[in-house]
Amino acid sequence: MTTAPTVPPPQTAMSWPDVEALDATGVMLARPRMGDAAATAEMQADPRLWVGVPETFRTTTTVRQEDEFRQFLDHWRAHGFGYWLVWEAGTGPGGHGATPDGRSGGTEAGPPPIGPIGLGGLRWLWWRERWVLNTYVRLAVAVQGRGLASSLLRRAIDRLAGDLADTTTVVVRTRPENAAMARLAHHLGFHEAGTEERSAGPYRILATRIGGGGPSGGDEATRPIDG
Ligand SMILES: CC(C)(COP(=O)(O)OP(=O)(O)OC[C@H]1O[C@@H](n2cnc3c(N)ncnc32)[C@H](O)[C@@H]1OP(=O)(O)O)[C@@H](O)C(=O)NCCC(=O)NCCS
């Protein structure tokens, strides 16, 4: 059983941009804002985005979503990074889906704002008595299969890897039915690390280690992930 954290999460030096282009994918990654909560909840309400997760454990109600969304915003405030909202370039309110050249979408003259098409990235999680980076990614069905999840996670992993002085474990915790997520994790270099029994049932754990460029590398480099 995981207990309350005994130490704060590791410090990272940088604060990630509020909005950035994801290479040549045509999508923008943006730091979420409270005003995006309702549109994000709408996007995540699609049952097809909860592969193998029983209905009562999905955070699809507005109340649950807002609660979780606040935690995502708090994480950005505390650590300068977190889960991104994904927007098609040129869509979205207030410049969230701004194009790479800085023009914002959803102007008075332009088309009506379109909601986010995904949410994903890494954030700190106290897990098995240490801080790990938890992987989250949920994309609208219409944009799945474009390689967006791989690009997004690769960017988050590479950026944090360069910034973490001590070796840090990154985990994917997914339902055994979720072949797409496991395949994606394997592509990104994660390996199988057992299972975990949670209230929604068993979860498959995939893990990788990043960082550790500092003088000691840290204890995590040799610590087993299982158990
Ligand atoms: C899982 C998910 C994030 C993958 O995102 P994506 O952008 O579509 O993934 P990519 O395009 O980068 O493809 C990743 C790999 O998964 C494979 N894949 C996609 N759908 C698949 C499926 N239903 N079954 C098996 N493999 C699948 C792709 O073919 C690709 O592998 P390949 O390069 O060997 O062909 C996306 O499907 C999603 O949001 N699903 C719903 C939410 C979810 O399950 N999130 C994870 C919760 S732990």
The ligand as a MOL file (V3000), in Angstrom:
LIG
                    3D

  0  0  0     0  0            999 V3000
M  V30 BEGIN CTAB
M  V30 COUNTS 48 50 0 0 0
M  V30 BEGIN ATOM
M  V30 1 C -3.7280 4.9040 -26.5250 0
M  V30 2 C -3.6500 6.2030 -27.3070 0
M  V30 3 C -3.1960 7.2980 -26.3740 0
M  V30 4 C -2.6450 6.0420 -28.4540 0
M  V30 5 O -2.5280 7.2850 -29.1030 0
M  V30 6 P -2.2730 7.4320 -30.6630 0
M  V30 7 O -1.8300 8.8050 -30.9480 0
M  V30 8 O -3.4530 6.9090 -31.3760 0
M  V30 9 O -1.0660 6.4450 -30.8000 0
M  V30 10 P -0.0520 6.4060 -31.9470 0
M  V30 11 O -0.6860 6.8770 -33.2430 0
M  V30 12 O 1.1550 7.1390 -31.4750 0
M  V30 13 O 0.1890 4.8410 -32.0910 0
M  V30 14 C 0.7180 4.0770 -31.0530 0
M  V30 15 C 0.7160 2.6000 -31.4230 0
M  V30 16 O -0.5140 2.0160 -30.9760 0
M  V30 17 C -1.0700 1.2380 -32.0390 0
M  V30 18 N -2.5110 1.1460 -31.8870 0
M  V30 19 C -3.4170 2.1140 -32.0480 0
M  V30 20 N -4.6570 1.6360 -31.7930 0
M  V30 21 C -4.4990 0.3170 -31.4710 0
M  V30 22 C -5.3770 -0.7210 -31.0820 0
M  V30 23 N -6.6900 -0.5040 -30.9540 0
M  V30 24 N -4.8560 -1.9440 -30.8070 0
M  V30 25 C -3.5400 -2.1740 -30.9120 0
M  V30 26 N -2.6290 -1.2200 -31.2490 0
M  V30 27 C -3.1110 0.0130 -31.5330 0
M  V30 28 C -0.6510 1.9770 -33.2520 0
M  V30 29 O -0.7810 1.1400 -34.3910 0
M  V30 30 C 0.7770 2.3170 -32.9190 0
M  V30 31 O 1.6330 1.2200 -33.0800 0
M  V30 32 P 2.4290 0.9740 -34.4560 0
M  V30 33 O 3.2540 2.2210 -34.6710 0
M  V30 34 O 3.2390 -0.2360 -34.1650 0
M  V30 35 O 1.4250 0.7870 -35.5190 0
M  V30 36 C -5.0180 6.5870 -27.9340 0
M  V30 37 O -5.4620 5.5050 -28.7010 0
M  V30 38 C -6.0650 6.9670 -26.9140 0
M  V30 39 O -6.1760 8.1240 -26.5280 0
M  V30 40 N -6.8780 5.9830 -26.4820 0
M  V30 41 C -7.9560 6.2330 -25.5410 0
M  V30 42 C -7.4620 6.6810 -24.1890 0
M  V30 43 C -6.5510 5.6920 -23.5530 0
M  V30 44 O -6.7580 4.4980 -23.6120 0
M  V30 45 N -5.5200 6.2200 -22.9030 0
M  V30 46 C -4.5670 5.4590 -22.1580 0
M  V30 47 C -5.0520 5.2520 -20.7670 0
M  V30 48 S -3.8490 4.4050 -19.7760 0
M  V30 END ATOM
M  V30 BEGIN BOND
M  V30 1 1 1 2
M  V30 2 1 2 3
M  V30 3 1 2 4
M  V30 4 1 2 36
M  V30 5 1 4 5
M  V30 6 1 5 6
M  V30 7 2 6 7
M  V30 8 1 6 8
M  V30 9 1 6 9
M  V30 10 1 9 10
M  V30 11 2 10 11
M  V30 12 1 10 12
M  V30 13 1 10 13
M  V30 14 1 13 14
M  V30 15 1 14 15
M  V30 16 1 15 16
M  V30 17 1 15 30
M  V30 18 1 16 17
M  V30 19 1 17 18
M  V30 20 1 17 28
M  V30 21 1 18 19
M  V30 22 1 18 27
M  V30 23 2 19 20
M  V30 24 1 20 21
M  V30 25 1 21 22
M  V30 26 2 21 27
M  V30 27 1 22 23
M  V30 28 2 22 24
M  V30 29 1 24 25
M  V30 30 2 25 26
M  V30 31 1 26 27
M  V30 32 1 28 29
M  V30 33 1 28 30
M  V30 34 1 30 31
M  V30 35 1 31 32
M  V30 36 2 32 33
M  V30 37 1 32 34
M  V30 38 1 32 35
M  V30 39 1 36 37
M  V30 40 1 36 38
M  V30 41 2 38 39
M  V30 42 1 38 40
M  V30 43 1 40 41
M  V30 44 1 41 42
M  V30 45 1 42 43
M  V30 46 2 43 44
M  V30 47 1 43 45
M  V30 48 1 45 46
M  V30 49 1 46 47
M  V30 50 1 47 48
M  V30 END BOND
M  V30 END CTAB
M  END
